Amino acid sequence: MKFTLSWLKEHLETDAGLDEIVLTLTRIGLEVEGVENPAERLRGFRIARVLTAARHPQADKLQVLSVDCGDGPLQVVCGAPNARAGMVGVLGLPGAVVPANGMALKVSAIRGVESNGMMCSSRELELGDDHDGIIELPEDAAIGTAFADYAGLDDPVIDVAITPNRQDCMGVRGIARDLAAAGLGTLRPLDAVVADLPAIVPQGAGPDVRTEDAAGCPAFYGQAVRDVTNGPSPDWLQRRLKAVGQKPISALVDITNYVMLGLGRPLHVYDMAKLSGGLVARKAQDGESVLALNGKSYALTRGMTVIADDAAVHDIGGIMGGEHSGCADDTRDVLIECAYFDPEHIARTGQTLMLTSDARTRFERGVDPAFLDEGLAIATRLVLALCGGTATEVTRSGEPPEGGAVIGYDPRLAATLGGLAVPAARQVEILESLGFVVQPLDGNGDPVALDGGFEDFRVTVPSWRRDVDGPADLVEEVIRIAGIDHVPSTPLPRADGVARPTASPEQLVERRVRRTAAARGLNEAITWSFLSEAEAGAVGGGAWTLANPISEDLKVMRPSLLPGLMGAARRNIDRGMKSVRLFELGRRYLADGERLTLGFVLAGERAARGWASGRAQPFDAFDAKAEALALLEAAGAPVDNLQVMGEAGDSYHPGQSATLRLGPKTVLAAFGALHPALARRFDLAVPVVAGEVYLDAVPARRGATRQRPAYQPPALQAVTRDFAFVAPMDLAADALVRAVRGADKARITGARLFDLFTGTGVPEGQKSLAVEVVLQPAEKSFTDEDLAGISARIVAAAAKLGATLRA
């Protein structure tokens, strides 16, 4: 919810400055997400007069202007057709930044002629779409004045995050009411805010409107205004709407947006010449459709509330109007609709159609059901003020729901539930300033004065607070206005003795692998759990598709962590990073459920160029394997028993990838170089390797404790022996190492491949694999016979795989 400071002060009489208002808003639960001062974007743009204009010597379509902005003449090259001597416009001085394109102005030569700035158009300053010429200002505009000050563009814009329960703050007036309750001023009466608008003198019967859908649209009010003159809205209204992100369209449409943003009351205006008969709020019929104002056609179903005439549907009730009956410049007679739509019906329709709008946002939270007449009257008075015409009587169909629930409230709950003892008189003051009606009651339930020995309160909730339905909600109102920062910090009681661990085994695993990844130089990333359908399809497709996504680019729950990490890697590389090492701990969403996973991406340079290599060294598949093994070890996997096997999946390069498995079926990790097609899909032009560690597949360690086992070094020194085998080219080195390790499990404590050789001395079609074997004696040192026997068993084990001892 955005609003300008001046707009707020139309409803709130206050001497508070911007900083105090911002701090107070956050303190009372209306978190300020940002403050924008439009004047900052227009710093360096000043009002200037063109003294002379002459043809550019090197270009027919350019002119060389002499411009005065209060500091003497400046030479400026300009290509605008309307630039001429004597006109007053806006000059951007060197150092200013053009809002439309971010270009920083500087002294430069244009076709050989020096230019000291730029005369600006409306589009370049993002003040409109006009780009046919530079801005022309009145002759009496003060030369040298900052353009932002002259144009009234120095009004700060405050952006507030409104929680779903605060429907009353979806308008500027509701925010002003909260600030007044917090002691930051006085809420101006609404009559005073609209006092300058003309009164309504009804002429003729009201329009034909009715509701036939009491559930979806309990109340439907309408008022016609005839002989209006539509066109652009006045500058003050356009500036206010532009400041909060609304595009001005026409006076009639802008009025509805102004009332919605200012008072939280959505409305809609119809061109009566485009209607066939009266308007009715009814249920849609199967097969009906409507072309909405966003240019898209929507198929309607039974249960959706629509506004229709005798011929067709014109409006998706409470969400978006139809294009056919919208107002245009030639509109003369209009019908202003002010209705109450049921929040649940609005939410279901919006979700089904996947259609959002400002009106839906307000109606599905619940607008004030008691503000129909007043809201319609204010909109009508604005139409009369800006477009002229004469208004008819109001036609009312149906009844809005009654607001104002009555709640019994004990003021002592502020201390017991909220942790802050607030005097009863102060609680009454707070609640009444927010619009609640508070009546103290004695022990018999009879009304008494506040100082007359009350027992509790009877509180009537205002019609605009749909979220308040119990005593706890009243405590919340009291505490947030009194100041949640005043609630004392009270530690919870703690039992004697040593606290028991509360982390689950899964949480402990997450901690270990996260710390291990960080210790190995990887930076943690947090990416969306949602992907576009195209991104999900690039990694095999997703099984979970959202029915009502935030956007089409976030529609599928991720089946892999790699797309998010690849996107993050690309953004870093695009910004000049030479080496990117990222990991993320999160969940994949597969057909059979959620799977805890750690994904990582290594992109770019593993080592910068230096004396040894002469050029940078890229990451390769073995780097990915090392990360996967280290992370699995941190997760408690038996890494010595893992098998390296293929079939890492379509996301990886088929010749530079593998899986780590515990047995042939239990896959604990996949790693390798990215498939070139996938790297191109994510615009990664540098070498990229990646992997995913499937933490949910790691077997839990039986009897695992938090205590480390005692260190017990072996009594005798280990013996190391090297074996070189000639093996077929298709024999996996991992298979040979596992066979060697299994030749004597009691005495062989380690085996690893340390060399691969092909060439001279090795037969064609074969390779030499050298394995280092660690032998650990137990009770006595090995004899020559012991070593010979172990060696024989190792050679025999290798022979079963077709490997022979190299001569």
C-alpha positions in Angstrom: 0.0 0.0 0.0 1.6 3.2 -1.2 0.5 6.8 -0.3 2.1 10.2 -0.4 2.8 12.3 2.7 0.4 15.1 1.6 -2.3 12.6 0.9 -2.0 11.3 4.5 -2.1 14.8 5.9 -5.4 15.4 4.2 -6.9 12.9 6.7 -4.5 13.5 9.6 -3.8 16.8 11.3 -0.3 16.4 12.5 3.0 18.4 12.9 5.0 15.2 12.9 7.8 14.9 10.3 8.4 12.1 7.8 10.9 10.2 10.0 8.5 10.2 13.0 5.6 9.0 10.9 7.7 6.2 9.5 8.9 5.0 12.9 5.4 5.2 14.3 3.9 3.2 11.5 6.3 0.3 12.0 5.9 0.5 15.8 2.1 0.0 15.6 2.3 -3.0 13.2 2.2 -1.2 9.8 5.7 -2.1 8.6 7.2 0.5 6.3 9.0 -1.2 3.4 10.4 1.9 1.9 10.2 5.6 1.4 10.8 7.2 -1.9 11.2 10.9 -2.5 10.6 11.7 -6.2 12.5 14.9 -5.9 15.7 12.8 -5.5 15.2 11.3 -9.0 14.9 14.8 -10.4 17.9 16.3 -8.7 19.8 18.4 -11.2 16.8 19.3 -13.4 16.0 23.0 -13.4 13.7 25.4 -15.1 15.5 27.2 -18.0 14.7 29.7 -20.7 15.9 29.3 -24.3 17.7 32.5 -25.2 18.6 31.7 -28.8 18.2 28.7 -31.2 20.4 28.2 -34.2 20.8 25.4 -36.7 23.5 22.8 -35.9 26.4 23.2 -38.5 26.7 19.5 -38.9 23.1 18.2 -38.6 19.9 19.4 -40.1 17.7 18.0 -37.3 19.7 19.4 -34.4 19.8 22.9 -33.0 22.3 24.7 -30.9 20.5 26.5 -28.0 21.7 29.1 -25.6 19.9 28.3 -22.4 19.7 30.3 -19.1 18.9 28.4 -15.9 19.8 31.2 -13.5 23.6 31.0 -13.7 24.2 32.5 -17.1 24.0 31.1 -20.6 24.9 27.5 -21.4 25.2 25.9 -24.8 23.0 22.9 -25.3 22.5 20.7 -28.4 18.8 19.7 -28.8 16.9 17.7 -31.4 13.3 18.6 -30.3 11.2 20.1 -33.0 9.5 22.5 -30.6 12.7 24.0 -29.3 12.8 27.7 -30.0 14.0 31.0 -28.6 11.9 32.4 -25.8 10.4 29.1 -24.6 10.7 27.9 -21.0 11.5 24.2 -20.4 13.4 21.8 -18.2 17.2 21.5 -18.4 19.1 18.5 -17.1 22.5 19.7 -16.0 25.7 17.7 -16.1 25.7 15.1 -13.2 21.9 14.6 -13.4 20.5 11.1 -14.1 17.7 10.8 -16.6 14.9 8.8 -14.8 13.7 7.0 -17.9 16.9 5.3 -18.9 19.4 5.9 -16.1 21.8 7.9 -18.3 24.1 10.2 -16.4 24.4 13.6 -18.2 27.8 15.1 -18.8 29.5 17.7 -20.9 29.9 16.1 -24.3 30.4 16.9 -28.0 27.5 16.1 -30.3 28.5 16.1 -33.9 31.4 18.4 -33.0 29.5 20.9 -30.9 29.8 21.0 -27.1 26.6 20.4 -25.2 26.3 21.2 -21.4 23.2 19.1 -20.6 19.8 18.2 -22.1 16.4 19.8 -22.6 14.0 17.1 -21.4 10.6 15.7 -22.6 7.9 14.3 -20.3 8.8 10.7 -21.1 12.4 11.2 -20.2 11.4 12.5 -16.8 8.8 9.7 -16.5 6.0 12.3 -16.2 4.0 11.1 -19.2 4.2 9.4 -22.6 4.8 12.6 -24.6 8.1 12.4 -26.5 7.3 14.5 -29.5 9.0 17.5 -28.0 10.6 19.0 -24.9 8.4 20.2 -21.9 7.0 23.6 -22.4 6.3 25.6 -19.2 4.4 28.9 -18.6 6.3 32.1 -19.3 6.1 33.1 -15.7 7.9 29.9 -14.4 10.8 31.0 -12.2 14.0 30.5 -14.0 16.6 28.5 -12.1 14.0 26.8 -9.8 14.4 23.1 -9.2 11.8 21.5 -11.4 10.7 19.1 -8.7 9.8 22.0 -6.4 8.0 23.9 -9.2 5.9 20.8 -10.3 5.1 19.7 -6.7 7.0 16.5 -7.1 8.7 16.8 -3.7 6.0 14.7 -2.0 7.5 11.6 -0.3 5.9 8.3 -1.1 5.6 5.8 1.8 5.2 2.1 1.1 3.6 0.1 3.9 3.2 -3.7 4.1 -0.4 -4.4 5.1 -1.0 -7.8 6.7 -4.0 -9.7 5.5 -6.0 -9.0 8.7 -5.9 -5.2 8.3 -8.4 -4.6 5.6 -9.1 -1.2 7.1 -5.6 0.0 6.3 -6.0 -0.7 2.5 -6.9 3.0 2.3 -5.1 6.1 3.4 -7.8 7.0 5.8 -7.4 3.8 7.8 -3.7 4.4 8.1 -4.4 7.9 9.3 -6.8 6.6 11.9 -4.1 4.3 13.3 -1.6 7.1 13.5 -4.1 9.3 15.3 -4.7 6.5 17.8 -0.9 6.3 18.4 -0.9 10.0 19.4 0.6 11.4 16.2 -2.2 13.8 15.5 -6.0 14.1 15.0 -8.1 12.3 12.5 -10.0 14.9 10.4 -13.7 14.3 10.0 -14.5 12.8 6.6 -16.9 15.6 6.0 -14.1 18.1 6.3 -11.9 16.2 3.9 -14.5 16.3 1.1 -16.0 19.7 2.1 -14.8 21.4 -1.1 -16.7 18.9 -3.4 -20.1 20.1 -4.7 -23.3 18.8 -3.0 -25.5 16.3 -4.8 -28.9 17.6 -6.0 -30.6 14.5 -7.4 -32.6 14.9 -10.6 -34.7 12.0 -11.7 -35.1 8.4 -10.7 -32.0 6.2 -10.1 -30.7 3.7 -12.5 -32.0 0.1 -12.8 -29.7 -2.0 -10.7 -30.5 -5.0 -8.6 -28.9 -8.1 -7.0 -30.1 -11.6 -7.5 -27.1 -13.2 -5.8 -27.6 -12.5 -2.1 -24.7 -14.8 -1.2 -22.1 -13.4 -3.5 -23.3 -9.8 -3.7 -25.6 -9.0 -0.7 -25.9 -5.2 -1.6 -25.7 -3.5 -4.9 -26.1 0.4 -5.0 -26.0 2.5 -8.2 -26.2 6.2 -9.1 -26.2 7.7 -12.6 -24.6 11.0 -13.6 -25.7 12.4 -16.9 -24.1 14.9 -19.4 -20.5 14.4 -18.0 -17.4 15.5 -19.9 -14.7 12.9 -19.7 -11.1 13.5 -20.4 -7.7 13.7 -18.6 -8.0 14.1 -14.9 -6.5 17.3 -13.3 -2.7 17.4 -12.7 -3.1 17.1 -8.9 -5.0 13.8 -9.3 -2.6 12.4 -12.0 0.4 13.3 -9.9 -1.1 11.5 -6.8 -1.9 8.4 -8.8 1.4 8.3 -10.6 3.2 8.6 -7.3 1.7 5.4 -5.9 2.2 3.4 -9.1 -1.2 3.9 -10.8 -1.4 5.0 -14.4 -3.9 7.8 -15.1 -6.4 6.8 -17.7 -9.3 9.3 -17.7 -11.1 11.5 -15.1 -13.9 8.9 -14.6 -11.6 6.0 -14.1 -9.1 7.9 -12.0 -11.8 9.0 -9.6 -12.6 5.3 -8.8 -9.0 4.6 -8.2 -8.6 7.7 -6.0 -11.6 6.7 -3.8 -10.3 3.1 -3.6 -6.8 4.1 -2.5 -7.9 6.9 -0.3 -10.9 5.4 1.4 -10.5 1.7 0.8 -13.8 1.6 -1.2 -13.5 0.0 -4.7 -16.1 1.2 -7.2 -16.8 0.8 -11.0 -18.1 3.2 -13.6 -20.1 2.0 -16.6 -20.8 3.9 -19.8 -24.6 3.7 -19.9 -24.7 4.1 -23.7 -23.1 0.7 -24.0 -25.5 -1.1 -21.7 -28.7 -3.0 -22.8 -31.2 -2.5 -20.0 -30.4 -2.4 -16.3 -27.5 -4.0 -14.4 -28.0 -7.1 -12.2 -25.6 -8.9 -9.9 -26.1 -12.6 -10.5 -24.5 -16.0 -10.7 -22.6 -16.7 -14.0 -23.9 -19.5 -16.3 -21.7 -22.2 -17.7 -20.4 -21.1 -21.1 -20.5 -17.4 -20.4 -17.3 -15.3 -20.8 -16.2 -11.8 -20.4 -13.4 -9.7 -22.0 -11.9 -7.9 -19.0 -10.2 -4.5 -18.9 -6.8 -6.2 -19.0 -7.5 -7.4 -22.5 -7.9 -11.1 -21.6 -11.0 -13.2 -22.0 -12.2 -15.3 -19.1 -14.5 -18.3 -19.2 -16.9 -18.2 -16.3 -18.5 -21.0 -14.3 -21.5 -21.4 -12.0 -20.9 -19.9 -8.6 -19.0 -16.9 -9.8 -20.7 -13.5 -9.2 -21.0 -11.3 -12.2 -22.6 -8.0 -13.2 -24.6 -8.3 -16.4 -27.2 -6.4 -18.4 -29.9 -7.9 -20.6 -27.4 -8.9 -23.3 -24.1 -10.0 -21.7 -21.8 -10.1 -18.7 -19.9 -6.9 -18.2 -18.0 -7.4 -14.9 -16.4 -10.1 -12.9 -18.0 -8.9 -9.7 -15.6 -7.3 -7.3 -12.5 -8.2 -9.3 -12.4 -6.6 -12.7 -14.7 -4.7 -15.1 -15.3 -5.6 -18.7 -13.8 -3.8 -21.7 -17.0 -3.4 -23.6 -18.8 -1.2 -21.1 -15.7 0.9 -20.0 -15.7 4.6 -20.2 -14.1 6.5 -23.1 -13.5 10.1 -24.0 -16.9 10.4 -25.6 -18.8 8.9 -22.6 -21.7 11.2 -21.6 -23.9 9.2 -19.2 -22.3 7.0 -16.5 -23.6 4.6 -13.9 -21.5 4.4 -10.7 -21.6 1.0 -9.1 -20.9 0.7 -5.3 -21.5 -2.9 -4.1 -20.6 -5.2 -1.3 -19.1 -8.6 -2.4 -18.7 -11.5 -0.1 -15.0 -12.1 0.7 -15.1 -15.8 0.3 -16.8 -15.7 -3.0 -14.3 -13.2 -4.3 -11.3 -15.3 -3.2 -12.6 -18.5 -4.8 -13.4 -16.7 -8.1 -10.0 -15.0 -8.2 -8.2 -18.2 -7.5 -10.2 -20.1 -10.2 -9.5 -17.5 -12.8 -6.0 -16.8 -11.6 -6.9 -13.1 -11.8 -5.6 -10.4 -9.3 -6.6 -6.8 -9.0 -6.6 -4.0 -6.5 -10.3 -4.4 -6.1 -10.0 -8.2 -5.4 -7.3 -7.5 -2.8 -9.7 -5.3 -0.9 -12.9 -7.2 -1.3 -11.5 -10.6 -0.4 -10.1 -9.1 2.8 -13.5 -7.4 3.5 -14.4 -3.8 2.9 -16.6 -1.8 5.2 -20.2 -2.9 4.7 -21.5 0.3 6.2 -19.6 2.6 3.8 -21.7 2.0 0.7 -23.9 5.1 0.7 -21.1 7.5 1.8 -18.5 5.9 -0.6 -21.0 6.2 -3.5 -21.8 9.8 -2.6 -18.1 10.9 -2.4 -17.4 9.3 -5.8 -20.5 11.0 -7.3 -19.4 14.4 -5.9 -15.9 13.9 -7.4 -17.5 13.2 -10.8 -19.6 16.3 -10.6 -16.6 18.3 -9.6 -14.3 17.1 -12.3 -16.6 16.0 -15.1 -19.8 18.1 -14.5 -23.2 16.7 -15.2 -26.3 16.1 -13.0 -26.8 13.1 -10.6 -29.9 11.0 -10.3 -31.3 9.4 -7.1 -29.5 6.4 -5.7 -30.9 2.9 -6.3 -30.3 0.4 -3.6 -30.8 -3.3 -3.9 -30.2 -5.8 -1.1 -28.8 -5.3 2.3 -25.1 -5.3 3.3 -24.2 -7.6 6.3 -24.4 -6.0 9.7 -21.0 -5.0 11.1 -20.2 -4.2 14.7 -19.9 -7.4 16.7 -20.3 -7.0 20.5 -17.5 -8.5 22.6 -17.2 -8.8 26.4 -13.8 -7.7 27.4 -11.9 -7.7 30.7 -9.2 -5.0 30.6 -7.0 -7.1 32.9 -6.4 -9.4 29.8 -3.9 -6.8 28.5 -1.5 -7.8 31.3 -2.3 -11.6 31.3 -2.3 -12.1 27.5 -0.3 -9.2 26.3 2.3 -8.9 29.1 1.7 -5.2 29.6 -0.4 -3.6 32.3 -2.3 -0.7 30.7 -4.6 1.4 32.8 -8.3 0.8 32.0 -8.8 4.5 31.2 -6.0 4.3 28.6 -7.4 1.2 27.1 -10.7 2.9 26.6 -8.9 5.9 25.0 -7.0 3.6 22.6 -10.1 1.5 21.6 -12.3 4.6 21.1 -9.7 6.3 19.0 -9.7 3.3 16.7 -13.4 3.5 16.3 -14.6 0.9 18.9 -17.5 1.8 21.2 -16.6 0.9 24.8 -19.2 0.7 27.6 -18.1 -0.2 31.2 -20.4 -2.6 33.0 -20.9 -3.4 36.6 -21.1 -6.9 38.1 -24.8 -7.2 37.0 -24.0 -6.3 33.4 -25.5 -2.8 33.7 -23.8 0.2 32.2 -21.8 2.4 34.6 -19.3 5.3 34.3 -15.6 4.4 33.9 -15.0 5.6 37.5 -18.1 4.0 38.8 -16.8 0.6 39.9 -16.9 -1.3 36.6 -16.4 -5.0 36.3 -15.6 -5.4 32.6 -16.3 -3.8 29.2 -18.8 -4.3 26.5 -17.0 -3.4 23.2 -18.8 -2.8 19.9 -16.5 -3.4 17.0 -16.5 -0.9 14.1 -17.9 -2.1 10.8 -14.5 -1.7 9.1 -12.7 -4.2 11.5 -13.8 -7.6 10.2 -10.7 -9.1 11.8 -11.7 -8.4 15.4 -14.0 -11.1 16.8 -12.7 -11.8 20.4 -11.1 -10.4 23.5 -7.6 -11.5 22.3 -8.0 -9.3 19.3 -8.8 -6.3 21.5 -5.7 -7.0 23.6 -3.7 -6.9 20.4 -5.1 -3.5 19.5 -4.3 -2.1 23.0 -0.8 -3.5 23.1 0.3 -2.4 19.6 -0.9 1.2 20.2 0.5 1.3 23.7 3.8 0.1 22.4 4.8 -3.5 22.1 8.4 -2.3 22.8 7.2 -1.5 26.3 6.4 -5.2 27.0 9.1 -6.3 29.5 11.4 -9.2 28.5 10.7 -12.0 30.9 12.7 -15.2 30.6 10.9 -18.5 30.7 11.4 -20.7 33.8 14.2 -23.2 33.5 14.3 -26.5 35.3 17.4 -27.5 37.3 20.1 -29.6 35.7 21.5 -29.9 32.2 19.0 -29.3 29.4 18.2 -32.2 27.1 19.1 -31.8 23.5 16.1 -30.7 21.4 17.4 -31.0 17.9 16.2 -34.0 16.0 18.6 -36.4 14.2 17.6 -34.8 10.9 18.4 -31.3 12.2 21.8 -32.4 13.5 22.6 -33.8 10.0 21.5 -30.5 8.4 23.8 -28.6 10.8 26.8 -30.8 10.1 26.6 -30.7 6.3 25.9 -26.9 6.3 29.0 -26.3 8.4 31.0 -28.7 6.3 30.0 -27.0 3.0 30.8 -23.6 4.4 34.2 -24.8 5.8 35.1 -26.1 2.3 34.6 -22.6 0.9 31.1 -22.8 -0.5 28.7 -19.9 0.0 25.1 -20.7 1.1 22.3 -19.6 -1.2 18.6 -19.5 -0.6 16.5 -19.7 -3.8 12.8 -20.1 -4.6 11.2 -23.4 -4.1 9.1 -22.7 -7.2 10.2 -22.8 -10.8 8.7 -22.1 -14.2 7.4 -25.0 -16.2 10.3 -24.6 -18.6 13.0 -24.6 -15.9 11.4 -27.7 -14.2 11.2 -29.4 -17.6 14.9 -28.8 -18.1 15.7 -31.0 -15.1 13.1 -33.7 -15.7 9.8 -32.0 -14.9 8.0 -31.3 -11.7 5.3 -33.4 -10.1 3.8 -30.6 -8.0 2.1 -27.8 -9.9 0.5 -24.9 -8.1 -3.2 -24.1 -8.8 -2.8 -20.4 -7.9 0.9 -19.4 -8.3 2.4 -16.1 -7.5 3.3 -15.8 -11.2 3.7 -18.1 -14.2 7.4 -18.1 -13.6 6.9 -19.7 -10.2 4.4 -22.3 -11.0 6.1 -25.7 -10.3 7.6 -26.9 -7.0 11.2 -27.7 -7.8 12.2 -31.3 -8.5 15.8 -30.3 -8.2 17.9 -27.6 -6.4 20.1 -27.2 -9.5 18.0 -24.6 -11.5 17.9 -22.1 -8.6 21.6 -22.5 -8.0 22.4 -22.2 -11.7 20.4 -19.0 -11.8 22.3 -17.6 -8.8 25.6 -18.7 -10.4 24.7 -16.9 -13.6 23.9 -13.7 -11.8 27.2 -13.7 -10.0 29.2 -14.5 -13.2 27.3 -11.7 -15.1 28.5 -9.3 -12.4 32.2 -10.2 -12.9 32.8 -13.1 -10.5 35.5 -15.4 -11.7 34.9 -18.3 -9.4 31.4 -19.2 -7.9 31.0 -21.8 -5.2 27.4 -22.1 -4.0 25.4 -24.6 -2.0 21.8 -24.8 -0.8 20.1 -27.0 1.7 16.5 -27.5 1.0 13.8 -29.8 -0.3 13.0 -31.4 -3.6 9.3 -32.1 -4.4 8.9 -35.4 -6.1 5.8 -37.5 -6.8 6.3 -39.5 -3.7 6.9 -36.6 -1.3 9.5 -34.1 -0.1 13.2 -35.0 -0.1 15.8 -33.2 2.0 18.7 -32.4 -0.3 21.9 -30.5 -0.5 22.8 -29.1 -3.9 26.0 -27.4 -5.0 27.3 -25.6 -8.0 31.0 -24.8 -8.9 31.3 -22.5 -11.8 34.2 -20.7 -13.4 37.8 -20.9 -12.2 38.9 -23.4 -9.6 42.3 -21.7 -9.5 43.4 -18.4 -10.9 46.2 -18.3 -13.5 49.7 -18.3 -12.0 53.3 -19.4 -12.4 52.6 -23.1 -12.3 49.9 -23.4 -14.9 50.1 -20.2 -16.9 46.3 -20.0 -17.2 43.2 -20.4 -15.0 42.2 -23.9 -14.1 38.4 -24.7 -14.5 36.4 -26.9 -12.2 36.0 -30.5 -13.3 33.9 -33.6 -12.4 36.5 -34.7 -9.8 36.0 -31.4 -7.9 32.3 -32.2 -7.7 33.0 -35.8 -6.6 35.3 -34.5 -3.8 32.5 -32.1 -2.5 29.9 -34.9 -2.7 32.1 -37.3 -0.7 33.0 -34.7 1.9 29.4 -33.8 2.4 28.3 -37.4 2.6 30.9 -38.1 5.2 29.6 -35.2 7.3 26.1 -36.6 7.0 27.3 -39.9 8.5 27.3 -42.0 5.3 29.8 -44.9 5.1 31.9 -43.3 2.4 34.4 -46.2 2.3 31.6 -48.6 1.2 30.2 -46.4 -1.5 30.3 -47.4 -5.2 30.8 -45.0 -8.1 28.3 -45.8 -10.8 26.9 -44.1 -13.9 23.4 -42.9 -14.7 23.6 -39.5 -13.0 20.7 -38.3 -15.1 20.0 -36.1 -18.1 21.1 -32.9 -16.2 24.8 -34.1 -16.3 27.3 -34.7 -19.1 27.1 -38.4 -19.8 30.8 -38.9 -19.9 31.8 -36.7 -17.0 29.3 -37.6 -14.3 28.4 -40.5 -11.9 26.4 -41.4 -8.8 27.6 -42.5 -5.4 25.6 -45.5 -4.2 25.3 -47.8 -1.2 24.6 -50.9 -3.1 23.3 -50.9 -6.6 19.9 -49.3 -5.8 20.5 -46.8 -3.0 21.7 -43.5 -4.6 23.2 -41.1 -2.1 24.5 -38.4 -4.5 24.8 -37.5 -8.1 27.6 -35.3 -9.4 29.5 -34.2 -12.5 29.8 -31.6 -15.2 26.5 -30.1 -16.3 25.1 -31.2 -19.6 26.1 -28.6 -22.3 22.4 -28.2 -23.3 21.4 -27.5 -19.7 24.3 -25.0 -19.3 23.2 -23.2 -22.4 19.6 -23.2 -21.2 20.7 -21.2 -18.1 23.1 -19.0 -20.1 26.2 -20.4 -18.4 29.2 -19.8 -20.7 31.8 -21.0 -18.2 32.7 -24.5 -17.1 30.2 -25.7 -14.5 30.1 -28.8 -12.3 27.4 -29.6 -9.8 25.9 -32.2 -7.6 23.1 -33.1 -5.3 23.5 -35.0 -2.0 20.3 -36.9 -1.1 20.4 -36.6 2.7 17.1 -38.4 3.1 18.7 -41.5 1.6 21.7 -41.6 4.0 21.1 -44.4 6.5 20.8 -43.4 10.1 23.7 -44.6 12.2 22.6 -47.1 14.9 23.7 -46.3 18.4 25.0 -42.9 17.4 25.7 -40.6 20.3 26.8 -37.0 20.7 30.0 -38.2 22.4 33.1 -38.9 20.3 34.7 -42.3 20.8 38.0 -42.4 22.6 41.1 -42.2 20.4 42.8 -45.6 20.3 45.8 -45.6 17.9 47.1 -49.0 16.7 50.0 -50.4 18.7 52.0 -51.4 15.5 53.0 -49.4 12.5 51.0 -49.9 9.3 52.6 -51.2 6.1 52.1 -49.7 2.7 52.3 -51.6 -0.6 51.8 -50.5 -4.2 50.3 -52.8 -6.8 50.1 -52.0 -10.5 47.6 -53.9 -12.6 47.1 -54.2 -16.3 43.3 -54.1 -16.8 40.8 -53.9 -19.6 39.9 -50.3 -20.7 36.3 -50.8 -19.7 37.1 -51.9 -16.1 36.0 -49.3 -13.6 38.8 -48.3 -11.3 36.4 -48.2 -8.4 35.5 -51.9 -8.9 39.2 -52.8 -8.8 39.8 -50.8 -5.6 36.8 -52.4 -3.9 38.0 -55.9 -5.0 41.5 -55.2 -3.5 40.0 -53.9 -0.3 37.9 -57.0 0.1 40.8 -59.4 -0.4 41.6 -59.4 3.3 39.1 -57.3 5.3 40.8 -58.0 8.6 44.2 -56.6 7.6 43.6 -54.3 4.6 42.5 -51.0 6.2 42.8 -48.8 3.1 43.1 -48.9 -0.7 43.2 -46.1 -3.1 43.9 -45.5 -6.8 46.9 -43.2 -7.3 47.9 -43.7 -11.0 46.3 -44.3 -14.4 48.7 -45.0 -17.3 48.3 -46.0 -21.0 51.1 -46.0 -23.6 54.5 -47.6 -23.8 54.7 -50.9 -22.0 50.9 -51.3 -21.8 49.2 -53.5 -24.4 46.8 -51.9 -26.9 43.2 -51.7 -25.5 44.4 -52.0 -21.9 45.4 -49.6 -19.1 47.6 -49.7 -16.0 45.9 -48.9 -12.7 48.2 -48.4 -9.6 46.6 -49.0 -6.2 48.1 -48.1 -2.8 47.2 -50.6 -0.1 47.5 -50.0 3.6 48.0 -53.1 5.7 47.6 -52.9 9.5 49.0 -55.6 11.8 47.1 -56.5 14.9 48.9 -58.4 17.6 52.4 -58.8 15.9 54.3 -57.4 13.0 53.9 -59.0 9.6 56.4 -61.6 8.4 57.5 -62.0 4.8 55.2 -65.0 4.6 52.2 -62.9 5.9 52.9 -60.1 3.3 53.3 -62.7 0.5 50.0 -64.3 1.4 48.1 -61.0 1.5 49.7 -60.0 -1.8 48.6 -63.2 -3.4 45.0 -62.7 -2.3 45.0 -59.2 -3.7 46.3 -60.4 -7.0 43.8 -63.2 -7.1 40.9 -60.8 -6.3 42.1 -58.5 -9.2 42.3 -61.5 -11.5 38.6 -62.2 -11.1 38.0 -58.8 -12.8 40.4 -59.5 -15.6 43.3 -57.5 -14.1 46.8 -58.9 -14.0 49.8 -57.8 -12.0 52.0 -55.6 -14.2 55.5 -56.9 -14.8 
